[in-house]
Amino acid sequence: MNFFKVGISRSAILYVFLAVIIGGLIGIVDAIFGRGLIYITEFRDSHALYLIPFLTLAGLLIVYIYKNFGKDSQKGMGLIFEAGNHGREDIPKRLVPLIVFSTWLSHLFGASVGREGVAVQIGGVIGHAIGKKLSAKEAKKILLITGMAAGFAGLFQTPIAATFFAIEILMLGKIEYRALIPALVGSYVASWTSSSLGLEKFSFAINTNIHIDPLVLLKLAVIAVCFGLVGRFFAESLAFMKATVAKRIVNPYYRIILMGIVISIGLLVIHLDRYAGLGTNLISLSFNGGHINGYDWILKLIFTVLSISAGFQGGEVTPLFAIGSTLGAALAMLFGLPVEFVAAAGYVSIFSAATNSYFGPIFIAAEVFGFGSVQYILPIMTIAYVLNGNSSIYAQEVLNLEV
């Protein structure tokens, strides 16, 4: 028994040591990627009229690069799920430069995509590559989760949320306890590293001084149902659109040409550049008293679903935050409730419902809006999560649930 304990202790120490290295490496890459994305977004915002018309050409370049140089890299997050759940031995390292460049390109020309997919894939590649060098059977999975968590944490600087989010989406709701400490260590190191290199964190302290009475509770319950249904609608719409366009337009070049033209015309005609890119502009408006249209959330949702289905690279999480915060702001004004509070609840709840994750979003609320906000946001988020019907933006996760 003593030898068994010594063995476990040595493994734990090794994983923590490697988690520090993984977190540091990923934090550096996240900082380069994140700061580059900020510069690209600012440049596009200043030259939107001249860049958005060329979105289709950018899409053609992305498809060409992936088809000719990417090999399996075009599977993206699917590679991460294959490695974590089906024992895939290799995740191509070329995935890192390909996903970073193609995401920068997608954002430069206005595609409505996110960034978390890049960070999680970067982290997964680095963590899995280091885990492969160890003889322990569980090392690849533990360090894969550690890398995923560090990738998310380095970009969003929410290390606790990142730890649980990585475990939840890969392990389908189960807790891989052996990965908890390495993932947490890697997340904190990545978050600290990217912050030290100048990548800023979004946070907003909301006012939780809310008068609760039966009518307010009823309003919040209705709002929570709306969040759950919209999160589910996003996930199911994305899955449906991906499958439909892949079936109807088999050639990826034709697909991105046709859909790129539709997206770029829409972006130019409807509030120039408002629904392009991450959606951080909409998030800022929601929390800083800016003008929010009642339809902002649905247009951001449509442009995001179209952009990802067409083949533009990035992710869904930041657009989900934008959809949630704008829908929350619109509903708050409709029901006469504090805008910042309902926007924060939407920010977290639609993310939870669309990703089929629970504990990660709880800590997003805590780390972004303050730990005091959790007791108010949690009931709303829980209702939204329950209503998602196991839908998820991660198609591979849904497939694994059905097996």
Secondary structure, DSSP 8 states (H G I E B T S, - for coil): -HHHHHHHHHHHHHHHHHHHHHHHHHHHHHHHHHHHHHHHHHHHHHSHHHHGGGHHHHHHHHHHHIIIIIGGGGGTHHHHHHHHHS------TTHHHHHHHHHHHHHHTT----SHHHHHHHHHHHHHHHHTTS-STTHHHHHHHHHHHHHHHHHH--HHHHHHHHHHHHHTT---HHHHHHHHHHHHHHHHHHHHTT---------------HHHHHHHHHHHHHHHHHHHHHHHHHHHHHHHHHHH--SHHHHHHHHHHHHHHHHHHSSTTTTSTT-HHHHHHHHTT----TTHHHHHHHHHHHHHHHT--S-SHHHHHHHHHHHHHHHHHHHT--HHHHHHHHHHHHHHHHHT-SHHHHHHHHHHH-GGGHHHHHHHHHHHHHTTTT--S-HHHHHHHH-
